[in-house]
Structures are given as structure tokens and as C-alpha cells.
Amino acid sequence: MNNIYDEIRSAIYSVWHRRWLALGVAWGVCLLGWLLVGLIPNSYESKARIYVKLEDVLSDVTGVPTSNKRDIERVQQTLTSAVNLEKVIRGTPIGAEITDPKQMEGAVLSLGKRIKIESTKENLFEITVTYGDGGNSDAANAKIAQAIAQKLIDIFREENLAGNRGEMSTSLEFMDQQLAQRQKELEAAEQKRLAFEAANPSLAKGGTSPIQRIESLRSELRGIDADLAAAQSALAGINGQLAGTPRYLPATGQVGGARGALADAQAHLSSLRARGLTENHPDVIAARNQVNMLKQAAAGEGGGGGIPNPAYASLESIKAERQANVQALTARRASVQSELNQLTAQQFTNPEALAEQQRINRDYDVLKQQYDKLLQDREELRLRGQVETEHNSIKFQVIDPPTTPRSPVAPNRPILLLGVLIVGLGAGAAVAFAVGQLRSTFATTAKLERTLGLPVLGAVSATLTDAGRALRRKRLRYFYAATGGLGGVFVLLLALEIVQRSMVA
């Protein structure tokens, strides 16, 4: 512990013994450092906030989606592009001293690092501009920072009001060119299809491919077969009803004769058939034999034929209608089957023509689909352009206009001045201590004893005369004055910085 205490005493004595050297080094370091700090230009920051409205009522009503978010991202990304930054430089005092492209390129690169555009919320954007130039005064730098922010807002407005409309017009022109080209190709494909159909009339069926026509005919044939089976079943049913319905009703006075018995037997036979009994059933055979016997008996009675049965006449008309339906379906089935057989035969006799027709129809269908899709896209784009022309795709409001900087944001000059002072004093003390270490002198007797390894009996102190003591006091006053002068320069620089900041407004 004593050794550490002696070392500290020795270091302090060494520095104090060479205090003028330490003070001179401190003055040199502080003056140089303060000069460098003074050469750093003050940077002033101007901020502006913009609220962007994304909702578009007309777009919601028409159903045409607008690209608001995409446009905002595009503007946000391109606002600090080289072209826009060059517009900013030429529209502000920065471009007054720029005479050649190389200077402009350097100014654009420098300005791009000083502009920051960020989205603080969903619809709120903040523009931050930091500017500082040593060749301008602080007031001029503050005004230039504000002018840059205002110019960026103006460019933001131009990009949305004029840029979108120009881009929409260019897109419409491109779509019209593509439509005209697709229309020519579609017309050529249609002419080719018409020429093929004229050369092959048997294959001309409105552009339908043979395979599709065959499948369609087979499907239609299955439907006709189902309808024909139903019609034949209905005809069989009406024939059964006719067989059990008498053609004549017995006249008055003949109800108890053979004719009345015949009518009852026929009604009984019809009821048996209606129950689903077949012709081979014993009851049906017996009833049928009885009807035949009664017919012979009724014929032997002679007399009039009775009254015509209206039910029988109605069933006869229904039977005629159903027979006509069966005949029509049979004829239709024969026609479809004939056409199907013809197409199937053509697949084997002329496969090249069928393949050519299929290829022509396929090409025409593809071109037609492309043309219809392109036409729909063009109409949607045109409607979107009208919506954005009549109602701006982006409506924005400047919430906070560009602020006028009152104080610099960088550098923090008071802290830098204090840091330079501390570094200067530390450098002076370090130099004095290093010089003391290089000298072969001892500050204390204990250090001399440890170094030589011999006992030290004592030390002779310096004895000064009155004139020597007066000279020492005088030198100390000079030292304190020089030290106070260093602190005074520091205080003066702080005061100048405060005054300079107050002059910006």
C-alpha cells in the first residue's frame, strides 16, 4: 500500500515539477482541438408530416380496385431517386454553385444521405431533412433544410397527380397495340377456319371438333334412347287400357243381355291385368275365355251396336299421340345414329382432315380467349384511369409543414469543447509524466532506497532566499494565470456558441 502511495506522490511531483511543459502541451492540444471543432459545420433538421388517404368511395362502388398502396410505396421508394434529388437541388439554393455534372453527382449522393422518409403509422409519413454546409451561415443552412423538405412535398404531389395519369395513358396505348395485334391474328385464324369448312362441308359444324361432336352425339343418343323407352312404355300402357275398355256401351234395355255380361267380363279382365297378372295366369286365361264366349253370344243377339263409349274414343286419341311420339323419337334416333356412324367412319377414312380441323379450332379458341381476356383488362384499366382522373388516387394532407430549425441537431459543440479541454489537460499531464520517467531523478527517498538497495540516511531540502521565494511566487502567479486563461478560452467559446445559436432565429 505504501508503495502505491509513493508512486502516486512521485507521479504528482513529476507532473508538478514540469507543470509548464504540461500546461504548454494542454494549450496546444486544446487550441488545435477547438479549431477542429469550430470547423465542423452545424447541421439543422427540418421535419414534415403528411397524412395519406387510401380510401376511395368511387372505387368501392364501381368495383374497380385502385393501386393506392402500391402507388404510395412507389412514391416512397422513388422520392429519393437521383432524378428527384436533382430536382430538389435545382429548386433550392444548393444548386446555385453547381456548374458541371460531376459536381451535381456529388451533391446528389451527399443529399441522399441527409433525407429520410419513413412511415410512422399506416397512413402517416414523416420527411426528415438534415443539412449543414460550412460555406453557409447557420441561418442559411436552416432555411435550406426547410426548403428541401418543402420541395420533397411538392415532388410527392407531382408524382401522384401527374405521374399516375401519364403512366395510365402509356399503359392504355400499350394495351390498344396488343389488342390490335391479337385482333389481326384472330381474324386470320377465323378466315383459315372458314376456308377449311368450305373445303370440307361434311366437317363444318360451327367450329366444333369431331371428337366433341361424337361425344355430343353419343350423349344425345343416350337421351333419345331413354325418352324412346319411356314413350314405348307409355304406349304399351295405353294399349292395355284400350283392351279393357269396351268400344260401345249397351243401350237402354240391353243391360241384362249378353252384351251386359260381356261388358262385365271385359271389366273383370281389365282389373286382373291392372293388378299385374300376366296373360298366362289361370285367372286371366279363364276371364279371357269367358269374354270370347260372351262375344259370340252378344253377336248372336243381334240388334244395335249400343252407344259409343267416350272413354274409348279418348284413349284412342291418346294412343295416336303416343304412337306419333314413338315414331318421332325413332326417326330422331336413326338420324343421330347415322350422323354418329358417319363421323366415326370419317375418323378412319380421313384422319388428316380431322386432325387439321382440330388444330385449327384449337388455335382459334386460344386466340379468342386471349383476345377476350385482353379486352376485359383494357376496359378495366380504362375505367380505373377514369376513376383516378376524376378522383385522385391518393389524397394527402400536410399535417405538419416543414419546420424552421431553431437550433442545430449536430454537432453537440459544448460537449465537444469540454471533451477537448479534458483531453488537452490529460495530454499535458501525460507528457510531463513521460518526460519525468525518462530523467534519472528520484522524487522521494523511498524510491531512491528501493532503486539502489542501500539505506538512505536523509535528504537535503532546498533553501531559498527572499528573492528566490519572490521569484517562485511570481512564476506561480503566471502559471495560475495561464491555466485560468485556458479555462477562460473554454468559457468564451461556449458563450460564442450560445450566441451563434440564438442568432439563427
C-alpha positions in Angstrom: 0.0 0.0 0.0 2.9 2.4 0.9 4.5 1.6 -2.5 1.3 2.7 -4.4 1.1 5.8 -2.3 4.7 6.6 -3.0 4.2 6.0 -6.7 1.2 8.4 -6.8 3.2 11.1 -4.9 6.1 10.5 -7.3 3.8 10.9 -10.4 2.2 14.1 -9.0 5.5 15.6 -8.1 6.9 14.7 -11.5 4.0 16.5 -13.3 4.0 19.4 -10.9 7.8 19.8 -11.3 7.2 20.1 -15.1 4.0 22.0 -14.9 4.9 24.5 -17.5 5.5 21.7 -20.0 2.2 20.1 -19.2 0.4 23.5 -19.5 2.1 24.2 -22.8 1.0 20.8 -24.2 -2.5 21.3 -22.9 -2.7 24.7 -24.6 -1.5 23.3 -27.9 -3.9 20.3 -27.8 -6.9 22.4 -26.8 -6.3 25.1 -29.4 -5.9 22.5 -32.1 -8.9 20.5 -30.9 -11.1 23.7 -30.6 -10.1 24.8 -34.0 -11.2 21.4 -35.5 -14.5 21.5 -33.5 -15.1 25.0 -34.8 -14.6 23.9 -38.4 -17.4 21.3 -38.1 -20.5 22.9 -39.6 -23.7 22.9 -37.7 -26.4 20.7 -39.1 -30.1 21.7 -39.0 -33.0 19.4 -39.2 -36.4 20.2 -40.7 -39.4 17.8 -40.4 -42.7 17.5 -42.1 -45.6 15.0 -41.7 -48.0 14.0 -44.4 -51.3 12.2 -44.0 -52.2 10.0 -47.0 -55.8 9.0 -47.6 -56.1 5.5 -49.1 -59.9 5.0 -49.1 -61.7 5.7 -52.4 -65.5 5.5 -52.2 -66.0 5.6 -56.0 -63.6 2.6 -56.4 -65.7 0.7 -53.9 -68.9 1.5 -55.8 -67.6 0.6 -59.3 -65.7 -2.4 -58.1 -62.5 -1.4 -59.9 -59.6 -1.8 -57.5 -57.2 1.0 -57.3 -53.5 0.6 -56.6 -53.2 3.2 -53.7 -50.8 1.2 -51.5 -48.7 0.3 -54.5 -48.5 3.9 -55.6 -47.6 5.1 -52.1 -44.8 2.5 -51.9 -43.6 3.5 -55.4 -43.5 7.2 -54.4 -41.8 6.5 -51.1 -39.1 4.5 -52.9 -38.5 6.8 -55.8 -38.8 10.1 -54.0 -35.2 10.0 -53.1 -34.1 8.8 -56.5 -31.3 10.6 -58.3 -33.7 12.3 -60.7 -35.9 13.7 -57.9 -32.9 14.7 -55.8 -31.5 16.6 -58.8 -34.9 18.4 -59.0 -34.5 19.3 -55.3 -31.0 20.6 -55.8 -32.0 22.8 -58.8 -35.1 24.1 -56.9 -33.2 25.1 -53.8 -30.1 27.4 -53.2 -27.9 24.3 -53.2 -27.8 24.3 -57.0 -26.6 27.9 -57.3 -22.9 27.0 -57.3 -23.1 23.7 -59.3 -21.8 24.1 -62.8 -20.8 20.6 -64.1 -22.3 17.1 -64.0 -19.6 15.8 -61.7 -20.5 18.4 -59.0 -24.2 17.5 -59.4 -23.4 13.8 -59.0 -21.5 14.5 -55.8 -24.3 16.8 -54.5 -27.0 14.2 -55.2 -25.0 11.5 -53.3 -24.5 13.8 -50.4 -28.1 14.9 -50.3 -29.4 11.4 -50.5 -27.7 10.6 -47.1 -29.4 13.6 -45.5 -33.0 12.7 -46.3 -35.1 10.1 -44.5 -38.7 9.2 -45.4 -40.4 6.7 -43.1 -44.0 5.6 -42.4 -44.7 6.2 -38.7 -48.2 4.8 -39.0 -50.4 3.2 -41.7 -51.3 6.5 -43.4 -48.8 8.9 -41.9 -45.4 9.7 -43.5 -42.6 11.7 -41.9 -40.0 13.5 -44.0 -36.8 14.4 -42.2 -34.1 16.6 -43.8 -30.7 17.3 -42.1 -28.5 19.8 -43.8 -25.3 21.6 -42.9 -22.7 23.3 -45.1 -19.6 25.1 -43.7 -19.7 27.6 -46.5 -23.1 28.9 -45.4 -24.2 30.7 -42.3 -26.3 28.8 -39.7 -29.4 30.8 -40.7 -28.8 29.9 -44.4 -28.4 26.2 -43.5 -31.6 26.2 -41.5 -33.6 27.8 -44.4 -32.1 25.3 -46.9 -33.1 22.4 -44.8 -36.7 23.7 -44.7 -36.6 24.4 -48.5 -35.5 20.8 -49.2 -38.4 19.4 -47.2 -40.9 21.7 -48.9 -39.5 20.7 -52.3 -39.9 17.0 -51.5 -43.6 17.6 -50.6 -44.1 19.3 -54.0 -42.5 16.4 -55.8 -44.7 14.0 -53.8 -47.7 15.9 -55.1 -46.4 15.9 -58.7 -45.7 12.2 -58.6 -49.3 11.4 -57.7 -51.2 14.0 -59.7 -49.2 13.9 -63.0 -47.2 10.7 -62.8 -50.1 8.3 -62.4 -52.0 9.8 -65.3 -49.1 9.7 -67.6 -48.4 6.1 -66.6 -52.1 5.2 -67.2 -52.1 6.8 -70.6 -49.0 4.8 -71.6 -50.5 1.6 -70.3 -53.7 2.2 -72.3 -51.7 2.8 -75.5 -49.8 -0.4 -75.0 -53.0 -2.4 -74.4 -54.5 -0.9 -77.6 -51.5 -2.0 -79.6 -51.7 -5.5 -78.1 -55.5 -5.7 -78.9 -54.9 -4.6 -82.5 -52.3 -7.3 -82.9 -54.5 -10.0 -81.3 -57.4 -8.9 -83.5 -55.4 -9.4 -86.7 -54.3 -12.9 -85.5 -57.9 -13.8 -84.6 -59.2 -12.7 -88.0 -56.6 -14.7 -89.8 -57.4 -17.8 -87.7 -61.1 -17.3 -88.4 -60.5 -17.0 -92.2 -58.5 -20.1 -92.1 -61.3 -22.0 -90.3 -63.9 -20.7 -92.8 -61.7 -21.8 -95.7 -61.3 -25.3 -94.2 -65.1 -25.6 -93.6 -65.8 -24.5 -97.2 -63.4 -27.2 -98.5 -64.8 -29.9 -96.1 -68.6 -29.2 -95.7 -69.2 -32.5 -94.0 -66.9 -31.5 -91.2 -68.3 -27.9 -90.9 -70.3 -27.8 -87.7 -69.7 -24.3 -86.3 -66.1 -24.9 -85.3 -66.8 -27.9 -83.1 -64.1 -30.5 -83.1 -65.1 -34.0 -84.4 -64.3 -35.6 -81.0 -66.6 -33.1 -79.3 -69.3 -33.7 -81.8 -69.0 -37.5 -81.4 -69.3 -37.2 -77.6 -72.2 -34.8 -78.0 -74.0 -37.2 -80.4 -73.4 -40.1 -78.1 -74.8 -38.2 -75.2 -77.8 -37.1 -77.3 -78.3 -40.8 -78.4 -78.4 -41.9 -74.8 -81.0 -39.3 -74.0 -83.1 -40.3 -77.1 -83.0 -44.0 -76.0 -84.2 -43.1 -72.6 -87.0 -41.0 -74.0 -87.9 -43.7 -76.5 -88.1 -46.4 -73.8 -90.4 -44.2 -71.8 -92.6 -43.4 -74.8 -92.9 -47.1 -75.7 -93.8 -48.0 -72.1 -96.5 -45.3 -72.2 -97.8 -46.7 -75.5 -98.0 -50.2 -74.0 -99.9 -48.9 -71.1 -102.5 -47.1 -73.2 -102.9 -50.3 -75.3 -103.6 -52.2 -72.2 -106.3 -49.7 -71.2 -107.8 -49.8 -74.6 -108.0 -53.6 -74.5 -110.0 -53.5 -71.3 -112.3 -50.6 -72.4 -115.5 -51.5 -74.5 -115.9 -49.7 -77.7 -119.7 -49.4 -77.1 -121.8 -49.1 -74.1 -125.0 -51.1 -74.0 -128.2 -49.3 -74.9 -131.2 -49.0 -72.7 -133.0 -52.3 -72.2 -129.9 -54.3 -73.1 -128.2 -54.2 -69.7 -129.3 -57.7 -68.7 -128.4 -59.4 -72.0 -125.3 -60.9 -73.4 -123.8 -57.5 -74.1 -124.1 -56.5 -70.4 -122.4 -59.7 -69.4 -119.7 -59.1 -72.0 -119.1 -55.6 -70.6 -118.8 -57.0 -67.0 -116.4 -59.8 -68.2 -114.2 -57.3 -70.0 -114.1 -55.0 -67.0 -113.1 -58.0 -64.8 -110.3 -58.9 -67.3 -109.1 -55.4 -67.2 -108.9 -55.3 -63.4 -106.9 -58.6 -63.5 -104.4 -57.1 -65.9 -104.3 -53.9 -63.9 -103.3 -56.0 -60.9 -100.2 -57.1 -62.8 -101.2 -60.6 -63.7 -99.7 -62.0 -66.8 -101.5 -63.5 -69.8 -100.5 -67.0 -68.7 -102.1 -66.6 -65.3 -105.1 -69.1 -64.9 -107.5 -66.3 -63.8 -106.6 -64.2 -66.8 -107.0 -67.2 -69.1 -110.4 -68.1 -67.7 -111.5 -64.4 -67.9 -110.3 -64.2 -71.5 -112.2 -67.4 -72.5 -115.3 -66.1 -70.9 -115.0 -62.8 -72.8 -114.6 -64.8 -76.1 -117.7 -66.8 -75.4 -119.8 -63.7 -74.5 -118.6 -62.0 -77.6 -120.1 -64.9 -79.6 -123.3 -64.7 -77.6 -123.6 -61.0 -77.9 -123.1 -61.3 -81.7 -126.0 -63.9 -81.8 -128.4 -61.5 -80.0 -128.2 -59.1 -83.0 -129.8 -55.7 -82.6 -127.9 -52.3 -82.5 -124.3 -51.9 -81.5 -125.1 -49.8 -78.5 -123.9 -46.3 -77.6 -120.2 -45.4 -78.4 -118.0 -45.3 -75.3 -116.5 -41.8 -74.9 -113.7 -43.2 -72.7 -112.6 -45.5 -75.5 -112.5 -42.6 -78.0 -110.4 -40.5 -75.6 -108.0 -43.5 -75.1 -107.8 -43.8 -78.9 -106.7 -40.2 -79.3 -104.1 -40.6 -76.5 -102.8 -43.8 -78.3 -102.4 -41.9 -81.6 -100.4 -39.1 -79.9 -98.1 -41.6 -78.2 -97.6 -43.6 -81.4 -96.6 -40.4 -83.1 -94.1 -39.6 -80.3 -92.6 -43.0 -80.5 -92.2 -42.7 -84.3 -90.6 -39.2 -84.0 -88.1 -40.5 -81.4 -87.4 -43.5 -83.6 -86.7 -41.2 -86.6 -84.6 -38.9 -84.5 -82.6 -41.8 -83.1 -82.0 -43.1 -86.6 -80.8 -39.7 -87.8 -78.4 -39.2 -84.8 -77.1 -42.8 -85.2 -76.5 -42.2 -88.9 -74.5 -39.0 -88.2 -72.6 -40.7 -85.5 -71.7 -43.6 -87.8 -70.6 -41.1 -90.5 -68.3 -39.2 -88.1 -66.9 -42.5 -86.8 -66.2 -43.7 -90.3 -64.5 -40.4 -91.2 -62.1 -40.9 -88.3 -60.8 -43.9 -90.1 -61.2 -42.8 -93.8 -59.9 -39.2 -93.4 -57.9 -38.8 -90.2 -55.7 -36.0 -91.6 -58.6 -33.7 -92.2 -59.9 -34.3 -88.7 -56.6 -33.6 -87.2 -56.3 -30.4 -89.2 -59.7 -29.3 -88.2 -58.9 -30.0 -84.5 -55.7 -28.0 -84.7 -57.4 -25.0 -86.5 -60.2 -25.0 -83.9 -57.7 -25.2 -81.0 -55.7 -22.3 -82.3 -58.8 -20.2 -82.9 -60.1 -20.9 -79.3 -56.7 -20.0 -77.8 -56.6 -16.7 -79.7 -60.2 -16.0 -78.9 -59.6 -16.5 -75.1 -56.6 -14.3 -75.2 -58.4 -11.6 -77.1 -61.4 -11.6 -74.7 -59.1 -11.5 -71.6 -57.0 -8.7 -73.1 -60.2 -6.7 -74.0 -61.5 -7.2 -70.4 -58.2 -6.0 -68.9 -58.2 -3.0 -71.2 -61.7 -2.0 -70.2 -60.9 -2.4 -66.5 -57.7 -0.3 -67.0 -59.6 2.4 -68.8 -62.3 2.6 -66.1 -59.5 2.7 -63.5 -57.9 5.6 -65.4 -61.2 7.5 -65.4 -61.6 6.9 -61.7 -58.1 8.1 -60.9 -58.5 11.1 -63.3 -61.8 12.3 -61.8 -60.9 11.3 -58.3 -57.2 11.4 -57.4 -55.9 8.0 -56.5 -54.1 9.5 -53.5 -55.4 12.5 -51.5 -52.9 13.7 -48.9 -52.8 16.4 -46.4 -49.8 18.2 -44.9 -50.3 17.7 -41.2 -47.1 19.5 -40.1 -45.5 21.8 -42.7 -41.7 21.8 -42.8 -40.4 23.2 -39.6 -37.9 26.0 -39.4 -34.9 24.8 -37.3 -34.0 27.0 -34.4 -31.0 25.1 -33.1 -28.6 22.6 -34.7 -29.0 19.0 -34.1 -25.3 18.2 -34.7 -22.6 18.5 -33.6 -23.1 18.8 -29.8 -20.5 21.5 -29.7 -20.5 22.2 -25.9 -19.8 18.6 -25.2 -17.0 18.5 -27.8 -15.4 21.7 -26.4 -15.4 20.2 -22.9 -14.1 16.9 -24.2 -11.2 18.7 -26.0 -10.4 20.5 -22.7 -10.2 17.3 -20.8 -8.1 15.6 -23.5 -5.7 18.6 -23.5 -5.2 18.5 -19.8 -4.7 14.8 -19.8 -2.3 15.0 -22.7 -0.2 17.7 -20.9 -0.1 15.6 -17.7 0.9 12.5 -19.6 3.7 14.3 -21.5 5.1 15.7 -18.2 4.9 12.3 -16.5 6.6 10.6 -19.5 9.5 13.2 -19.5 9.9 12.7 -15.8 10.2 8.9 -16.3 13.0 9.5 -18.9 15.1 11.6 -16.4 17.3 9.8 -13.9 16.0 11.6 -10.9 14.1 10.4 -7.8 11.1 12.3 -6.4 11.3 10.6 -2.9 13.9 9.0 -0.7 11.9 5.7 -0.5 12.1 5.3 -4.3 15.9 6.0 -4.2 16.3 3.4 -1.5 14.3 0.8 -3.4 16.2 1.5 -6.6 19.8 1.4 -5.1 19.1 -1.3 -2.4 21.1 0.9 0.1 19.8 2.7 3.1 19.2 6.4 2.7 20.0 8.4 5.8 18.2 11.6 4.8 17.5 14.3 2.2 18.7 17.9 2.0 15.9 20.3 1.3 16.2 23.4 -0.9 16.7 26.7 0.9 15.6 29.8 -0.9 16.5 33.4 -0.3 13.8 36.1 -0.2 14.5 36.9 -3.8 14.1 33.3 -4.8 10.8 32.9 -2.9 9.5 36.1 -4.6 10.5 34.7 -7.9 8.7 31.4 -7.2 5.5 33.2 -6.2 5.7 35.3 -9.4 6.1 32.2 -11.5 3.2 30.5 -9.7 1.0 33.6 -10.5 2.0 33.3 -14.1 1.1 29.6 -14.1 -2.3 30.2 -12.5 -3.0 33.0 -14.9 -2.1 30.8 -17.9 -4.2 28.0 -16.5 -7.1 30.4 -15.9 -6.6 31.7 -19.4 -7.2 28.2 -20.8 -10.4 27.9 -18.8 -11.4 31.4 -19.9 -11.0 30.5 -23.6 -13.2 27.5 -23.0 -15.9 29.7 -21.4 -15.6 32.2 -24.2 -16.1 29.5 -26.8 -19.2 28.3 -25.0 -20.6 31.8 -24.9 -19.9 32.3 -28.6 -21.7 29.0 -29.4 -24.8 30.1 -27.4 -24.9 33.5 -29.1 -24.5 31.9 -32.5 -27.4 29.6 -31.9 -29.6 32.5 -30.8 -28.9 34.3 -34.0 -30.4 31.6 -36.2 -34.0 32.7 -35.5 
